[in-house]
Amino acid sequence: MDDKIDNKAEELKGKVKEGAGHATDDEELQAEGRGDQASGHVKQAGEKVKDAAKDVFKK
């Protein structure tokens, strides 16, 4: 459960960075924010795969 929370926090941190980059016209910060969001999404997808595999092997 902690990994899922950490992954969502990373995604949200990325949204904040991207928004701050838009507000300040800082393209580098925007890109970093998008990267953090993408990383969070990928990690969340990995957690979903692990959860699905656990469900399959329980049966």
Secondary structure, DSSP 4 states (H G I P E B T S, - for coil): -HHHHHHHHHHHHHHHHHHHHHHHT-HHHHHHHHHHHHHHHHHHHHHHHHHHHHHHHH-
